[in-house]
């Protein structure tokens, strides 16, 4: 029986791409981490542990009801495991593989998913909202149970529920990796557009007898010959090739062709071609333009930059190897075409006076707002933030103090309630909910700070409690004026960065 078409897509949950089994309610017989191993599950006859039969999967203990009656098909009793995807993205299908579990597999399973942006995901899981992507479905034992998923949303975490208990050998989560492009663009610089984690796909190839084409763009270095793309030995004319759909269009600045571990079977030569054809199927691509033609060495990381032909933005690459052989990894770093957000376009369209008024909502220094107005247009959000910080640190102490004076004291509302007052209130929302005694202490400490340094206490209040900021304030009272001016300026820089993002969002 042929496997579902979605299994040709990358496994977003495999531990080979950074997936992790974070939590489960039980793993008495076999550990949850086995679920995400890239290799197929194996059977070891007559091997037992002090817990029972050794199994290559995740297996929970047998449910033991008080009344001695096994739960039926309608029972809600279940075990669960939470998985962090190594590659956040859109899930197209899953395989719940019960290999070797013949009399101890779950009767059914369900899957739920969520999207978390907090780097401390164990904390964020406590309040996560879960979406059912696979209703409770019957499973077969010792079988690759495949299910198509039609959600279409980006997810970062899954919760596998098995009813009522038992063992699952592997969980495969096939789909399209979808990065946070706003974050990638904000970082600036070249981006590896051939990276699986950035959303690239190896759409097709001439042959992959020994190694999958998907290995070409996997994260991290190749671990062995088995972890690359390798074709069978060619006899006679011709050559092998693979076509990669890049994560987005970009102008290729640097290429890496890695033949690591291919010591006796690396290709003799390679070419790389590109084409700009958004949305065109791989078998319909025409008009390829040469970027590189080069000999290759065995077991070598070849990096090319000056050798590349500059052909402008491309959406696809075709890697050809002559006559055949193995390639461990392909990397293609590129500069992205500028993507000007609607908010930036609106800022650019403003008159000089209106732009300065808008920018002073982000930072109260007139000199900063005037310099930012003159720096228009900004090619993207990353440039806006970068230039904003550079201008801030070029200003005088007097300019900094003018910006400080535009803020209300922590724990107080801004008066008048205009301009950035809504932002200020929102930033201090958590602090405003503090007990009256805490707010009173904060007010007294604010006065002591102002009396010592001559300006209002500046701290980036977003997401911080009154108690936390009170502790900061008291600690900073011990600083010298020079030290405190620097710290306050650093906090203002953080506030300005957040507010520039808010401004562009509002103007969009």
N, C-alpha and C positions, 0 to 999 in steps of 0.2 A: 504494500500500500504506500502510495507516494505521500510525502509530508506536505502540510499546507504551504502555500506560497509565501506566507509571512515569515517562515523559518529561514528564508534566504536573507532576511534583514539581520542586522547586528543584535546580539544579546545585550541589552542595556543593563542587566543585573549581574552579569558574571563578575566574579572577583578578579578576573583578568583585566577588567576595565575599571576596577575600583568599587564594585558592588560589595555590600556588607549586610549580613544578617545581624540586626542590632539587638532585637529582643524577642523572647518567646515565653510562653507560659510554662512550657515543659520540654525537656530534651533528654529524657531519662535513658533511652536506649542508644540514640545517635544524635550528634550535634547538629544544630541549625546551620552552621557554616558549610556543611556538606552540600546544602541546597544549591550553592552558587559556584561550585567547582566547575571549571570549564570542560574537564574530561568526563566522558560517560561513566556512569556508576558501574562498579565491578562487584562480583560475587566472590567471597572467599569461603570455600566449603570447610566446615568443621571448625571455624574460628569463632570463639566465644570470648566475651569479656566477663568481668564480675557482675555486670548488669544483665547479661543475656547474649543472644546471638549478635555478632558484629554485623552492622549494616552500613552500607555506604549511602547515607542519606540523613534526613531528619526524621527521627521516630520518637513519638511520645509514648508514655506508659499506657497500659490498657485501662479503660474506664471501668471502675468497680462500683456500680450502683448499690445503694444500701438495700434495695428490695431484691437485688439479684437478677433483675430483668434488664437485658441489654437495651439501650436506647434505639428507638425505631427511626425510620426515614424522616419523620416529621419533627424529631427532637432538635432543639436548638443547642444542645451540648456540643461544644467544639473546643479545639486547641487552636492556637494562633502563633504567627511569627511575623515580625515587622522587618522589612528589607529596605535599605537605602539603595536606590539605583546608582550604579557607577556613572551612568550617562543619563542625566535627566532628559526626558523627551516624550514623544507621543507614542503610546503603546499600540501596536497593530495586532498583536496576537501573543498568546502565552502557551507554553507547554508545561503541564504538570505531569512530570515523568515519575511513574511508580515502579521503575525497573527493579526487579528482584523482590519487590513487595507483593507476595502472592496471597497470603492469608492474613496479612496485617496492614493492608492499605486502607485509607479512609474511604467511606462510602461516597462522600461528596466533598466539594470544596467551593469556596467563594473567594473573590478578590476585591479589595477596596484600595483606593489610591488617594494620595494627597500631594500638594505642592508646598514645600517649605523653603523659605529663603534664609532662615536663621542658621548660621554656621554651627550653632549648638543645637543640633536637631533633636537630641534626646530631651532637651528642655521644651522645644517647640512642639514635640509630639503630644505633650500633656494637653494642649488646647487645639490640636489639629482637627480639621473638618474632613471626614472621609467620604469619598464618592464610590459607590458600588460600580465596578467596571465589569465584573463577572458574577451574575447571580449564582446562587447555589446550584452546582451542576454535578451530575453523577460521574464517578470515576471508575475506570477499569484497573485491575491489578496488573503489575508487570507490563505497563503499557504507557506509551507517550500520548497523553490526553491533551489534544490540541484544541484551543478555543480562540476564535477571532474576537478582537476587541474593537469596538466602534466609537469610543469616546471622542477621540480627536483632540483632547486637551493635553497640555504638558503636565507631567507629574514627576516628582522626585522620590517618593516613597510608596511602598505597597504593604498591605496587610493580607497575608494568606491565612484563611480560616479553613480548617479541615474538620469534618463532622463524622463521627464524634471524636475520633483519635486515630492513631496509626502512623504510617510512614510514607514520606515522599522522598524520592531519590534526588531529583533535580527540579528546579524551577527555572525555566527559560522565558525571558521577557523580551520579545522581539519588537523592534520599532525603529523610529527615527530620532536620533539625538537632536535636541534643540537647546542650544546654549542661550544665555542671556546676552543678546547682542548689545544691549545698552551698556552692560558692564564691559564687554570686550572693546567696544568703541571708546568708552571713557578712559580705558587704559592707554589708548593711543599706540602708535608703532605698528609694525608688521604683525600679521596674524597668520597662523598656519591654517590655510583654507583647505588643506587635504587631511585635516585631523578628524577622526571619527567623533571625538568629543565636541567638535565645533559644528557637526552636522554634515560632514562630507560622506559620500557613499561611493563605493566601488561598484558601479552599476553592472558591469559585465566584463568578461575576459575571454581569451581564446582557449584557455585550459587552466585547470588547477588540480591536477591529478594528486600531487603530494601535499599541497598547502593551500588553504583558502585565500581567495583574493581579498577578503575582508581583513586579513592580517596586515596587509600593506599599510593601513592607516590607523591601526590600533594605538592606544596610548602607550607611552614608555618604550624602552628599548626592546628589541627582539631577544627572547630568552634562549632560543635554540633554532635549529633548522625547521622544526615543526611549527614554529611561531612566525613563519613568513609565507610568502606566496611562491609556490614552486610548481613548475610545469613538468610534464613527462619529457623524456629525451626525444628530441625531434630527429627524424631520419630523412634527410633530403631538404629541399628548398623550403622557404617560408620562415616565419618568426612568430613569437608569442607577444601578446599585448593585453593591457587592461585599461579600461576607461573609468576615470574618477570624476564624479560630479562634485564640484567644489561646494563648500558651505555657503558661499555667496560669491559674487563677481569680485575680482580683484586683479591688480597688476602684479605679476610674479616678480619678486625681487631676489629670492634665494631658493634653491632646491637642494634637497638631500636625497641621495639614492644610496641606500644602506644595504650592503651585501654581507653583513655580519653573520657568522656561522656557516655561510655558504663558501666552503674552502675548496671543494673539488667540483662544484657544480654551479658556480656563478656564471652569468652571461658574459660573453666577450665584449659586447657593446650595448648601448642603450640610446634611445632617442625619447625626447619629451616634446609633445606638441600641445597646443592650446587652441580653443575656439570659444567665441562669445556667442552662446546660443541658449538664452534662458528658456526653460520649459520644453526644450526639444528632447525627444526620446533618444537614447544612446544609439539605436540602430538607424537614426535619421540624421546624425550629425555629419556635416560636410564643412569644407573650408578650413581645415586644420592648418595652423601656422607653426613652423618649427621654433621651439625655444632653445633646444639643446640637442647636440649629437656628440657622444663621447665614448671612448673605450671605458671598460670597467675592470676593477681589480677584485680579486676574491677577498672576502672577510674584511671589508673596508667601508668606512662611512665617508662617502664622497659628497662634498659640499661645493656647490657651484653658485657664484653670484656674478662676477664680472663676465663670466663666460656666456651668460644668458642673453638671448635676443629679447629686447623689449618690444612686445607686440600689443601692449595696452591691456585693458581688463579682459579676463577670460572666465568662463563659467565651468569648463571641463578641461581635463588633461587626458592625454593618451600616452601612456608609458609603453614603449615597445622594447623588447629585449631580443638580442640576436645571438645565436639562433633560438635559444631556450634557456631554462635554468631558474634560479631562485633569487628573489629580492626580499629582504627582510622588512624594510620600511621605505615609504616615500613621504617626504615632507615638502610642503610648498608654502613658504612665507610670502605674503603679499600685502600691499597697501590697499586699503578699502576705498572704494569711491565715496566721497563725502556724502553723508546723509544729513541734510539740514532739517532739523525738526521744525514743525510749524511755529512753535514758540520763538525759535531763533529768527525765523523769517519775519515774524511780527515785530520783534525787537528791532530788526534791521530797518523795517518800514517806518518806524516812529521818527518824529522830528527830534532834533538834538535835545530840546528842552524836555519833551515827554520821555525820552530815553533816560535822561539823567534822573528825572523824578522816579521812574520805575526802578532804576538801579539803586537809588538811595533807600528803597525798601529793603534791599539786601545788605547794605552797609551804609551807615550814617555819615561817612566821610564825603564831603563835597569833592575833594580832590580825587578820591577813588572813583566816584561816579562819573566825573568829567573825563578822566583818563579812560575808563571803560567805554564811554560813549564814543570817544575818538578811535578806540581800537576796533569798532565795528567795521566790516561784518566778521562774525565768528564762523569758522567753517563747520564746526560741529560742537556738541555739548562738551566734549573733552577739552577743546580749545577755549571755550568760555570759562571753564573752571580753572584751567591752567593759567590763562592770562589774568584772571581775577586774582589768583594768589600772587602772581609775580608783581602785579601793580601794588597790591596791599603791602608787600614787604619792601617796596621802593619808597613808601611814604615816610613822613616825619612822625615823631612822637606826638606832636600836636594834632596831626591828622588822625592818628590812632585814637587819641583821647576824644576827638570830635565824634568818632564812630561809637566809642563807649557811651558817650553821653546820650545817644539816641535810644538806649535801652532802659526799660524800667528796672527797678530793683527786683531781684528774685523774690517771688511771693507777692508781687504787686502787679496791678494791671497798668497797661500803658495809657497815659493821658497826654494829648487827646486820643480818642479811639479811632485813629485814621491811619492811612498808610499801611505799615507792617503790623499794626496792632493785633489783627486777627492771627497772624503768624505767631506773634509773641505770646498771645493767650494760649494758642494750641501747643506751643513748645513747653509752656509751664503747666499744662493741664494736670500732669501727674503730681507735680509739687503742690498745686492748688488744693488738692484733696487731702492734704496733710492735716493732722490734728491742730487745733487752735494754739496749743502750747508750743508746738514745733514752729508754727508760723511766727509766733511772737519771738521765739529765740532767733529765728532767721532774720526778723526785722532788726533786732538789737545788734546782731553780728554785722548786718549790712551797714548800720550807722558807724560801728567801730571801724569797719574797713574803709568807708568813705572818709572818715576823720583822719585815718593814718595815711592813705594814699592819694586822696583828692579826686577819686573817680569811682564810679559805680562798680561793684563786683561783677565781672564778666565770666560767664561759664555757659557752655553749650548745654542747655537744659533739656533738650529733646530726649524723652524716655527716662529721665532721671527723677528720683524721689527727692522730696524736700530734705529728708534726713541725710541722704548722700551728699547733696550740695551744701548742707550746713556743715558737714564734716570737712568738705573741701575748703569752704570759706574760713573756718577756724584754723585749718592747717596753713592756708596761704597768708594769714595774718602775721606769721612769723617771718615772711620773706622781706627782702629789701625792696625799695621802690624799683630799682633796676630789674630785679628778678620778676617782680609782679607785673611790670609793664610788658615784659616779654611773654609771660604766661597768658596775660589777658589778651595780647595780640594774637597768640596762637588759638585761643578759644574763639576770638572774633573770626579768625580765618575759617574755623569749622562752621560757625554759624552762617557766614557768608556763603560758603559752599552749598550748604543745605538750602538756603533761601534762593540762591540762583536757580537751583533745580526747581524749586516751587514756582518761581517767577515764570520760567519757560513753560512749566506745566499749565499755569493759569492763562498764559498768552496763546497757547495752542488752540 
